[in-house]
Structures are given as structure tokens and as C-alpha cells.
Amino acid sequence: MDAPPTKPARRLAQIRPVGPAAGRSTPASKTTGTAHQTTAPVTALPIRPTIPPMPATPPKPFIVPVATPVPAAAPAPQVAPAPEAAATPEPAAAPAAPGAPGAIAPTTSAAPVTPAAPAADAAERPVCPAAFPPASVSEPSPDALLVRRTLTEIAPIADKVTSYFYALLFTGHPDLREMFPAAMDVQRDRLLKALLTAGEHIDEPQVLVPYLRRLGSGHRKYGTRPEHYPAVGEALIGALSRYAVETWGPEAEAAWVRAYTVVSQVMIDAAAEQEGQAPAWWQAEVVSHDLRTSDIAVITVRPDQPYPFLAGQYTSLETPWWPRVWRHYSFASAPRSDGLLSFHVKAVPAGWVSNALVRHARPGDVLRLGPPAGSMVVDHSTENGMLCLGGGTGIAPIKALIEDVAEHGERRPVEVFYGARTDVDLYDIDTLLGLQKSHSWLSVRPVVSEGLTGQLPQAVGEHGPWNSYDAYISGPPGLIRSGVDALKRIGIPGDRIRHDQVEELMGLAS
């Protein structure tokens, strides 16, 4: 790993927050009985900071105009969902996960309030008009071209860029290191990847805004604040300027400054909207641990506060055994009157969180939950049938969708294809067959095959027709990719195929 400079370059050292909150710590206020949850009020400004055009040669000292919170907008109403991640499979590599401070995590909050219903991650939310070009723009903006040229250059040396980025961040701001997990193997890729992804999609607000809003609101749980953004911004600029030797210059630097400012503004806005509506995280006590197979457990928890969510959504989960390491798990049922939440967890090789949950968690243990996310939910405004593909523990959100349809009293046809490698792996088949017996509109077809990613979509194609159905897919990444392709081939439009991989494909850092 290249060593960081002994003294940060002036352009890095001078990055600081703007606005009245600059130069002082945000005062803490309420707590909810734990030292980890402190509410840091966001300083609201009546207008957004102006992003001035950068001159050809940046003046010294170089200052990144970091975004500052603006007044929170009213929560957006629920809208028809777009494809979104529902149960990101845990990688079988090293542990890492949490999102990080700065561009990937805004303010902290945990007021003991009853949360409002989760708002849909809609791209229609108001955004600073100057921040993004219209979605209809066909030609990339000059800034987008400069940013993408930089990305193309550093792609072959991404490992070096990532290492140098963290070296700058932790050398210049050692106090931030404790906000990351002890093992950085996977986290190193995720954080910088998320930053670079945001830059790549700067001309695509319909893609970028929902992504940034999820990051901004979901990463409050890491205890970060708006003043952490400059540290990440200076490390990003420093790493790019060192390694993008062919494409870097005053114009590219200015383009990245503007892009980072827009990114941070959207995230801070999203976090500010959540202040007072929901805690940054919930504590949840394990009340049952049902080992279904040697490596799959159904875990039920009782959150310490009301936890509103929608069937088909997911949450991030942290265990006491691996602090600051979070993993995504889908809710395995629709919201229940008793407030309990269930998850299906499969222990994977080298999976720290999954193995802890399957092998070590017991009733009485206390976990932490992030806010609900995801939009692979039932569209109750249509009577279209539902075609559901669930592979492995990906059957969990499918089961929740079935319960949601039943609770709404709908009689639309719901066709479920439940895939597994062996009969033993169909660990929840009895539950699904019980639901089928109770509801005449539900059909459940188990599909057992070692080649699950190919066999399950093939089995769907042997039935049908499905042209009047909306499709839902949950499971391993390979299954989702092959399933989407297969469904499109048999005539289901892409906008009616909902799945759980948006976060993973865009490099979500948690």
C-alpha cells in the first residue's frame, strides 16, 4: 500500500464544513438508555449553499464546498415500488460491512419516538434544481464526462486507489477509525465503490437520488455527522489526484468537487428528514431461535420500539459478537400484531454475522436493527397476478408477500416457485404448503436442482403464460440475474420485474 504523505496536501487539509455549524461539535441531546445512541441536531439553513463554478486554476487554499443540512421536507407518500434489494446475500469472504462516515453516512439520531411509516425511496422527491440535470438529458454533461474519464483510468488500479484513500482518511482523521469495523477487507471496496458509483451516475438522478437517499437515511446508525463529510471528501480528492495521472487536472478536480457536493447534499437532506421520525437504530431481543437445518435458522426478535415496515422489505442487522459489522436480512413475514420480526439466516463459510446468528444467537441476546429499506413490495393498486421466485433463504420475503396479499383480502393469483439444491434445503416448504391449503388463489411449486440458477427460471418458463403477472425474485445474485433474463424472454416487461439487488449492484456500503 502506498504510504500517505506525512503532511496532507493543502487542498486536502483545508477542506472543512461550511455554514454556522463549521468549526464546532454538534451538541448531544437525548439518549435512549445506551451510550451509542445520541441525537445530534442538524443545523438547518434557509437555502442550500451555492455551488460556484470553479476557475480554471483552483485558488489556494482549495476548499470543497461541503453540503449543509436544509429544512426537512414532509415525508413522501408511498408510491408504486421500483426494483430494490430485499435480502442481499452475505459474501462468503471476510467480514466487513458497515457503512462509513462521510459520504456514506450522515447524521446520527436515536430519539425515543414512535417512527412514522417508512416512506418509499422515490426518485420524485424534490432535489436542488441546479444539482442534477433533467432526467431526459441524452448527452452527458461536461462534469459527467470528466468524472467518467477519471473512473476509466483508475479502474485497473482500484485496489491501490482504495488503500490510499483509507490511508489519507485515517492518517488525517484518526478519530474516524473507530467508526469502521476492525476488519476492513470488504469494507474498503464498498465505501470507495459507493463514492465512485455516485460520481458515475451524476447525470442520472432517477438512479442516483434513490440510492443516495437510502444511504443518507440508512447510515444514521453509524453515529456519523455532517462534519464528517469533509474528511471523506478530502481523502477522495487526494486519492484520485494521485492515481488519475493522465486525466486529472484543475477541470477534473473541479468536476469531482461539484459532484461530491451534490452527493453529500442529497444524503444530508435524507438524514434530516428522518430526524424526529425514526431512531437511527433499534435494539431487538431474540425471543426464539429455530434451527431448521444444520446451517439455516429462523430467528425471531422483539424490537424495543415499534418498528414499521412493509412486507418484502429488509433491514440491516448487527450482532454483539461483531460490532460495526452489519448484514442485510429480509423480513420473513408481513407486519404482525405482536410486533415480532422474523429472519431466515443461512450460515455461509467465513460469514461472521451469519455464523454468529446461526451458531451462537440464543433467546435473550440483543441485536441491533437499522431502519427498514427496499421496495420489493406488493402493489395493491393493481389486480395483476404475482409470479414469485424464491431461492434458498430468498423465500423469506416471498412468504411475507403472500401474507400481505392474504391480509388485504385480495384473491389475485399468486404463483410461487420455491427453489433449493436439495429436499433438505426446502426448509420452509411445510409453511408454504400450509398457506396454499388455506388460500385457493395460491400455488406453490418446489424446484430441486443443483443448478438452481438455471433450473428455477427454466421451470417458470415451462408454465404460464405470465403476461398478466408482476414478477418478484429473491435469492442469490446468480439466480436473480438469470431469473430476470428468463422472465424478459417470456414476455414480462422489465418494469414489472422486482428484485433485491439494486443495493448490491451499486455497491452499498453496509
Summary of the structure (lengths in Angstrom):
residues: 510
radius of gyration: 22.9
end to end distance: 23.8
largest distance: 72.4
contacts: 1801
relative contact order: 0.15
helix: 36%
strand: 14%
